[in-house]
Amino acid sequence: MTLGDRVRYGGLLLLSVVLAVVELFFLPLRLDGRVLPNLASIPFPVTVLLAAFTLPWLVVAASRLSTRTPVAAGPLFAWLGTLLAFLLVAPGGDRIVLADWRTLLLLAAGAFPAAVKIGDVLAKATIERARGTNRG
């Protein structure tokens, strides 16, 4: 990877961490009339959708920089590491991570599509290696 690629990769990792923090902070949103309309205080974990769409995109963007699996999986590792950090150490002693179904949904919606994209990267790398050995 060139220096420019390394800077872009660092930006992808930073964006992954920022998205994890935003998704955790806005996970407890409810339709209670304070921020969103009042609909009987129904939980509205919209950040689950954010994780489901952005994390696979970050993995694909990282895989364009390098087809190595650790590089492509870096955004997922940074995202999971951030969630784990907020689970273990809360700023100011506050609990950020909810102990209910919304946190599990966030983990599943973020990690599963990203893992599928990592599998795509592995498959493409394997195909490229197989084609390279057939030519040589």
DABEL-V819748 format. One line per field, one symbol per residue. ss: DSSP state (A for helix, B for strand, O for the rest). phi: phi as a letter, one per 40 degrees, with the letter a starting at -180 (. if undefined). Layout:
# DABEL-V819748
ss = ???
phi = ???
This chain:
# DABEL-V819748
ss = OOAAAAAAAAAAAAAAAAAAAAAAAOOOOBBBOOOOOBBBBBBOOOAAAAAAAAAAAAAAAAAAAOOOAAAAAAAAAAAAAAAAAAAAOOAAAOOOOOOOAAAAAAAAAAAAAAAAAAAAAAAAAAAAAAAAAAAO
phi = .cccccccccccccccccccccccccccdbcbgcbbdcbgfccbcccccdcccccccccccccccacccccccdccccccccccccccbccggccccccacccccccccccccccccccccccccccccccccccc
